């Protein structure tokens, strides 16, 4: 019975991660089935490296969307895969640095005034995606009727909130699953769901594999991109630690979690999936359900691998309307932003100090505002850019009272 509950919670985690996880390959031209396979394998490898102590699920990284699109145009599928494989080695560099210098160096490099706003940006930077999904939009296009989309996403959101706040103890373990299920049934009743794809899909379908091509230019292009999700990983691990009350930076250690994530990135790139990273919405689900057993993530990974080969289930997942997923994402992405705010409050960060005010303001503006900084073919944006700026500002600005 206990394993059944854990399996159901694992299925919920997969549902929570699915919307964002397959959005990256859809936007970049990669195979969504490979995103599931890469996420499942990556999560299991991560758990092997961390002795299954951290309740984290690895899914497609938003930081790589623009770079993958550019790389596919410049070097094709094979070169892009090699570049994504190479990006994983940036995690190993971070892991080695942390192992060498220890946790004190990390705390000096990433104090709460740096980590807090970066966690906020992790949630807020994808808020636009959640809102667009809730309105029935994707890629700037209106895929579903606007008013009907708002009604459907609002219904899904309301069911999820009601279950999370007022549901029984068992129901509170699976509010997202109930919310998505209720939203899907409502969509089915109102004609939002196209079932033709499910009918025509085979039961078993092997995802299409591609062969990587050695391309050092693509590798050099992708390496700095990995700085963003590597720093996001550190923020993600600390964020889930805030939720569970555990110090994962100490045990199993950030060097292990980074190495585990790096191996996951390498494997995902080799099989043709997008790089994986710690998922903020999964942390939100852990916070919402109060269920932080890492075995749940094992089940989620197993389901992800299994579903990568289950043609009809992939078709079913693909048939879930955007507004249904958007209704859930609004709650989850906002939860992550709230965690970042909680980090600042818990550490009693004084925003009257000019240094702290400058760091938080700069991170939020550049991270949420979509600023892009280019050095030739190398570009920094989003979480990576604002995190680097926060680290630099924290190191060079004097800590004086106003």
C-alpha positions in Angstrom: 0.0 0.0 0.0 2.9 2.4 0.9 4.6 1.7 -2.5 1.3 2.3 -4.3 1.0 5.7 -2.6 4.5 6.5 -3.6 3.9 5.4 -7.2 0.8 7.6 -7.4 2.8 10.5 -6.1 5.5 9.7 -8.6 2.9 9.8 -11.4 1.8 13.2 -10.1 5.4 14.5 -10.3 5.6 13.4 -13.9 2.3 15.2 -14.7 3.6 18.3 -12.9 6.9 18.3 -14.9 5.4 17.2 -18.2 4.1 20.5 -19.5 7.4 22.3 -19.2 9.4 19.2 -20.0 8.0 18.6 -23.4 7.6 22.4 -24.2 11.4 22.7 -24.7 11.7 20.0 -27.4 8.5 21.2 -29.0 9.9 24.8 -29.3 13.4 23.6 -30.4 12.5 20.8 -32.8 13.7 18.0 -30.6 11.7 14.8 -29.9 9.4 15.0 -26.9 9.8 11.3 -26.3 13.6 11.8 -25.9 12.8 14.5 -23.3 10.9 11.9 -21.3 13.7 9.3 -21.7 16.5 11.8 -20.9 14.6 13.1 -17.9 14.0 9.6 -16.6 17.6 8.3 -17.1 19.0 11.6 -15.9 17.0 11.5 -12.6 18.0 7.9 -11.9 21.7 8.8 -12.5 21.3 11.8 -10.3 19.9 9.6 -7.5 22.8 7.2 -7.9 25.3 10.0 -7.4 23.4 11.5 -4.4 22.5 8.1 -2.7 18.9 8.9 -3.3 18.8 11.6 -0.6 17.4 14.6 -2.5 13.8 14.8 -3.7 14.6 16.3 -7.1 13.4 15.4 -10.6 15.5 16.5 -13.6 13.6 17.8 -16.6 14.2 19.9 -19.8 16.1 23.1 -19.1 14.6 26.4 -20.4 18.0 28.0 -20.4 18.9 26.0 -23.5 15.9 26.9 -25.7 17.4 29.8 -27.7 20.9 28.2 -27.9 19.4 24.9 -29.2 17.4 26.7 -31.9 20.6 28.6 -33.0 22.7 25.5 -32.9 20.2 23.4 -34.9 20.4 26.1 -37.7 24.2 26.3 -37.6 25.4 22.7 -37.0 22.3 20.5 -37.4 21.1 17.8 -35.1 24.3 15.8 -34.8 26.5 18.8 -33.9 23.9 20.1 -31.5 23.8 16.8 -29.7 27.5 16.9 -29.2 27.3 20.5 -28.0 24.7 19.5 -25.4 26.8 16.5 -24.3 29.8 18.8 -23.8 27.6 21.3 -21.8 27.4 18.7 -19.0 31.2 19.1 -18.2 30.5 22.6 -16.9 28.7 20.9 -14.0 31.8 18.9 -13.3 33.9 22.1 -13.1 31.5 23.5 -10.6 31.5 20.3 -8.6 35.3 20.2 -8.5 35.5 23.8 -7.4 33.0 23.1 -4.5 34.8 19.9 -3.6 38.1 21.8 -3.5 37.1 25.0 -1.7 34.3 23.6 0.4 30.9 24.8 1.5 32.3 28.0 3.1 33.4 29.2 -0.3 29.9 28.4 -1.7 28.3 30.4 1.1 30.6 33.4 0.4 29.9 33.1 -3.3 26.2 32.5 -3.0 24.8 34.1 0.2 21.0 34.5 0.6 21.0 37.9 -1.0 22.3 36.2 -4.2 20.3 32.9 -3.9 17.0 34.5 -2.9 16.4 36.7 -6.0 17.8 34.1 -8.3 15.2 31.5 -7.0 12.6 34.2 -7.6 13.7 34.6 -11.2 13.7 30.8 -11.7 9.9 31.0 -11.0 9.1 34.4 -12.5 11.2 33.9 -15.7 8.8 31.2 -16.9 5.7 33.0 -15.6 5.0 34.3 -19.1 4.9 30.7 -20.4 2.4 29.7 -17.7 0.2 32.7 -18.4 0.3 32.0 -22.1 -0.6 28.4 -21.6 -3.5 29.5 -19.4 -4.7 31.8 -22.1 -4.4 29.0 -24.8 -1.4 30.5 -26.4 1.9 28.9 -27.5 4.8 30.4 -29.5 2.9 33.7 -29.7 -0.1 32.1 -31.4 -3.6 31.6 -30.1 -4.1 27.8 -30.2 -7.4 27.7 -28.3 -10.3 30.2 -27.9 -9.3 32.9 -25.5 -12.4 33.0 -23.3 -12.8 29.2 -23.2 -9.1 28.9 -22.3 -9.4 31.2 -19.4 -12.5 29.4 -18.1 -10.7 26.0 -18.4 -7.4 27.1 -16.8 -9.4 28.9 -14.1 -11.3 25.7 -13.4 -8.2 23.6 -13.2 -6.5 26.2 -11.0 -9.5 26.4 -8.7 -9.8 22.6 -8.3 -6.1 22.3 -7.5 -6.2 25.0 -4.9 -9.4 23.6 -3.3 -7.8 20.1 -3.0 -4.5 21.5 -1.7 -6.2 23.6 1.0 -9.4 21.8 1.9 -8.9 18.2 0.6 -8.4 15.1 2.8 -4.9 14.0 3.8 -4.8 11.5 0.9 -6.2 14.0 -1.6 -3.6 16.6 -0.5 -0.9 14.2 -1.7 -2.1 14.4 -5.3 -3.7 17.9 -5.8 -2.0 18.4 -9.1 -3.0 15.0 -10.4 -6.6 15.7 -9.4 -6.5 19.2 -10.9 -5.1 18.0 -14.2 -7.5 15.1 -14.3 -10.5 17.4 -13.6 -9.3 19.9 -16.1 -8.9 17.2 -18.8 -12.4 15.8 -18.2 -13.8 19.3 -18.4 -11.9 19.9 -21.6 -13.1 16.5 -23.0 -16.7 17.5 -22.2 -16.4 20.9 -23.9 -14.8 19.6 -27.1 -11.3 20.9 -26.3 -9.6 17.5 -26.7 -8.7 16.0 -30.1 -8.7 12.2 -29.5 -7.7 11.4 -33.1 -4.0 11.3 -32.2 -4.6 8.8 -29.4 -6.7 6.5 -31.7 -4.1 6.5 -34.4 -1.0 6.1 -32.2 0.6 2.7 -31.7 0.8 1.1 -28.3 4.5 0.7 -28.5 6.8 3.1 -30.3 10.6 3.3 -30.1 11.7 6.9 -30.1 13.9 8.0 -33.1 17.5 8.0 -32.1 20.2 10.2 -33.8 23.9 9.9 -33.9 26.0 12.7 -32.4 28.7 14.4 -34.6 31.8 15.7 -33.1 31.7 19.5 -33.5 34.0 21.5 -31.2 32.5 24.8 -32.3 29.1 23.7 -31.1 30.7 22.4 -27.9 32.4 25.8 -27.2 29.1 27.5 -27.9 27.1 25.4 -25.5 29.6 25.3 -22.6 29.0 28.8 -21.2 25.2 28.3 -21.6 25.5 25.6 -19.0 26.6 28.2 -16.4 23.0 29.3 -16.1 21.4 25.9 -15.3 24.4 24.9 -13.1 23.8 27.9 -10.9 20.1 27.3 -11.2 20.8 23.8 -9.9 22.5 25.1 -6.8 19.5 27.4 -6.2 17.2 24.5 -6.8 18.9 22.3 -4.3 18.9 25.0 -1.7 15.3 25.7 -2.5 14.1 22.2 -1.9 16.3 22.1 1.2 14.3 25.1 2.5 11.1 23.1 1.8 12.2 19.9 3.5 14.3 21.5 6.3 17.4 19.4 5.2 20.8 20.7 4.3 21.5 19.0 1.0 24.5 21.2 0.5 26.1 19.3 3.4 24.7 15.8 2.8 25.1 14.5 0.1 26.9 17.7 -0.9 26.6 20.1 -3.7 29.6 18.5 -5.5 27.6 15.3 -5.7 24.4 16.9 -6.8 26.2 18.9 -9.5 28.0 15.9 -10.8 24.8 13.9 -10.9 23.0 16.6 -12.8 26.1 16.9 -15.2 26.0 13.2 -16.0 22.3 13.6 -16.7 23.0 16.5 -19.1 25.6 14.4 -20.9 23.3 11.4 -21.4 20.3 13.5 -22.4 22.5 15.2 -25.1 23.8 11.9 -26.4 20.3 10.5 -27.0 19.0 13.7 -28.6 17.0 15.2 -25.7 17.3 18.6 -24.2 19.7 19.1 -21.2 18.1 18.4 -17.8 18.0 20.5 -14.8 16.4 20.7 -11.3 12.7 21.4 -11.8 11.3 24.3 -9.8 7.7 23.2 -10.3 8.6 19.8 -8.7 9.9 21.7 -5.7 6.6 23.5 -5.7 4.8 20.2 -5.7 6.9 19.0 -2.8 6.1 22.2 -0.9 2.4 21.9 -1.8 2.0 18.2 -0.9 4.5 18.1 2.0 5.7 14.8 0.6 9.5 14.9 0.2 10.3 11.2 -0.1 13.0 10.8 -2.8 11.5 7.4 -3.8 8.7 9.5 -5.4 11.3 10.8 -7.8 12.4 7.3 -8.6 8.9 6.3 -9.5 8.5 9.5 -11.6 11.8 8.6 -13.5 10.6 5.0 -14.1 7.3 6.2 -15.4 9.0 8.8 -17.7 11.3 6.1 -19.2 8.3 3.7 -19.6 6.1 6.4 -21.2 8.8 7.3 -23.7 8.1 4.0 -25.4 4.3 4.0 -24.8 3.0 5.5 -28.0 -0.7 5.9 -27.0 0.2 7.5 -23.6 2.5 10.0 -25.3 -0.4 10.8 -27.6 -2.7 11.1 -24.6 -0.2 13.5 -22.8 0.1 15.5 -26.0 -3.7 15.8 -26.1 -3.9 17.6 -22.7 -4.9 21.2 -23.7 -2.5 24.0 -22.9 -5.0 25.8 -20.7 -5.2 22.7 -18.4 -1.5 22.7 -17.9 -1.4 26.5 -17.6 -3.9 26.4 -14.8 -1.5 24.2 -12.7 1.7 26.0 -13.8 0.3 29.4 -12.5 0.3 28.0 -9.0 3.6 26.2 -9.2 5.8 28.9 -10.8 4.4 31.4 -8.3 5.3 29.0 -5.5 8.9 29.0 -6.6 9.1 32.8 -6.6 7.6 32.8 -3.1 10.4 30.4 -2.0 13.0 33.0 -3.2 11.2 35.7 -1.2 11.1 33.4 1.9 14.9 32.9 1.5 15.5 36.6 1.8 13.1 36.9 4.8 14.5 33.9 6.7 18.0 35.3 6.3 16.7 38.8 7.4 18.4 40.4 4.4 18.3 44.2 5.0 17.2 45.9 1.8 18.0 49.2 3.3 21.7 48.4 2.7 22.6 49.8 -0.7 24.6 46.6 -1.6 21.7 44.3 -1.0 19.2 46.6 -2.7 21.4 46.8 -5.8 21.9 43.1 -6.0 18.2 42.2 -5.6 17.0 44.9 -8.0 19.6 44.0 -10.7 18.7 40.3 -10.5 15.0 40.8 -10.8 15.2 43.3 -13.6 17.7 41.5 -15.8 16.3 38.0 -15.0 12.6 38.7 -15.5 13.2 41.5 -18.1 14.9 39.1 -20.6 18.2 41.0 -20.9 20.7 39.4 -23.3 24.5 40.0 -23.3 26.5 38.8 -26.2 30.3 38.3 -26.6 30.6 37.2 -30.2 28.8 33.9 -30.5 28.6 33.5 -26.7 25.4 34.9 -25.1 24.2 35.2 -21.5 20.5 35.7 -20.6 17.9 34.9 -18.0 18.9 33.0 -14.9 22.5 32.6 -15.9 23.0 36.3 -16.6 21.3 37.6 -13.5 23.1 35.0 -11.3 26.5 35.9 -12.7 25.7 39.6 -12.1 24.6 38.9 -8.6 27.8 37.0 -7.8 30.0 39.8 -9.2 28.1 42.6 -7.5 28.3 40.7 -4.2 32.0 40.3 -4.5 32.9 43.8 -5.5 30.4 46.1 -3.7 31.2 47.2 -0.1 28.7 46.2 2.6 27.9 49.6 4.1 24.8 50.8 5.9 22.6 53.4 4.1 
